[in-house]
Amino acid sequence: MLVIDKSKPVQRIILTLTETTGVADTAYVVKLKNDASRFEYNFTLPVNNSPAPERYDLYLIATSVFDDMASGYYTYSILTADSDLAIESGKLLIKDLEATEYVTPPNTDTNEYIIY
């Protein structure tokens, strides 16, 4: 699973696209579909920054790419820019900057909810 943390300015994504395709310098498109709303988003991966692309690919993606996307779970597919063949697919989580609230059962003495 890939995790996008919106609190960081740059996301480091490690994939194995070159190993899978055997092609080092090609453009890849990432298609995301939100599991809840079913909205779809697409973006192109930047240049591969891996020192060993035969083993893994390293992409540094500006977090601003994910600004219009709601936090939550997505299904992703990665395709070459010139075909509709999915090279890799899986799950992606976008974590937002919002604070999380936890509500516990009411206090038995005062019958009030405690919010953390």
C-alpha positions in Angstrom: 0.0 0.0 0.0 1.2 3.5 -0.8 0.7 6.2 1.8 0.4 9.9 0.9 0.9 12.2 3.9 -0.4 15.7 3.1 1.6 17.2 6.0 4.9 16.6 4.1 5.8 18.8 1.1 7.2 15.9 -1.0 6.1 12.3 -1.2 8.7 9.6 -1.8 7.1 6.7 -3.7 9.1 3.5 -4.4 7.8 1.2 -7.2 9.2 -1.5 -9.4 8.0 -0.3 -12.8 11.4 -0.5 -14.6 11.9 -4.0 -13.3 8.5 -5.0 -14.5 8.6 -3.4 -17.9 12.3 -3.6 -18.7 12.1 0.0 -20.0 14.1 2.5 -18.1 13.0 6.0 -19.3 9.3 5.9 -20.1 6.4 8.1 -18.9 3.9 6.6 -16.5 0.4 7.7 -15.7 -1.2 7.1 -12.3 -5.0 6.6 -12.2 -6.6 6.9 -8.8 -10.2 6.0 -7.9 -11.6 7.0 -4.6 -13.2 4.0 -2.8 -16.0 6.0 -1.3 -16.9 8.7 -3.9 -15.7 6.8 -7.0 -14.2 10.1 -8.3 -11.2 9.5 -10.6 -7.9 11.4 -10.7 -4.9 11.1 -13.0 -1.4 12.4 -12.9 1.9 11.7 -14.6 4.8 10.5 -12.5 7.9 12.7 -12.5 11.4 11.6 -13.5 12.7 8.5 -11.9 15.3 9.4 -9.2 16.4 5.9 -8.3 20.2 5.2 -8.1 19.5 1.6 -9.0 16.5 1.5 -11.5 17.1 -2.1 -12.3 16.0 -2.8 -8.6 13.5 -0.1 -7.8 12.1 3.2 -9.0 12.1 6.3 -6.7 9.7 9.1 -7.5 9.6 12.4 -5.6 6.1 13.9 -6.0 5.0 17.3 -4.8 2.2 17.0 -2.3 0.3 19.7 -4.1 -0.6 17.0 -6.7 -3.0 15.6 -4.1 -4.5 18.9 -2.9 -7.9 18.4 -4.7 -8.2 14.8 -3.5 -10.1 13.9 -0.4 -8.4 11.9 2.4 -9.2 8.2 2.4 -8.6 5.1 0.5 -8.0 4.8 -3.3 -7.4 2.1 -5.8 -4.5 3.0 -8.1 -3.3 1.7 -11.4 -0.1 2.7 -13.1 0.0 2.6 -16.9 2.6 3.6 -19.6 1.6 6.9 -21.1 1.3 5.3 -24.6 -1.0 2.3 -23.7 -3.9 1.3 -21.5 -2.0 -1.7 -20.1 -1.8 -1.6 -16.3 1.7 -2.3 -15.1 1.0 -2.1 -11.3 -2.1 -1.7 -9.2 -2.9 -1.6 -5.5 -4.3 0.5 -2.7 -3.3 4.1 -1.7 -4.1 6.0 1.4 -4.2 9.8 1.5 -3.8 11.1 5.1 -5.1 14.6 5.5 -3.9 17.4 7.9 -7.2 17.4 9.8 -7.2 16.5 13.4 -8.9 13.2 14.3 -11.5 13.1 17.0 -12.2 10.1 19.2 -15.5 9.9 21.1 -15.8 7.5 24.0 -19.0 6.2 25.7 -20.5 8.7 28.1 -19.1 9.0 31.6 -21.4 7.1 33.9 -21.2 9.7 36.7 -22.1 12.8 34.6 -23.6 11.2 31.5 -21.5 13.4 29.3 -19.4 12.4 26.3 -15.6 12.7 26.4 -14.0 13.9 23.2 -10.2 13.6 22.7 
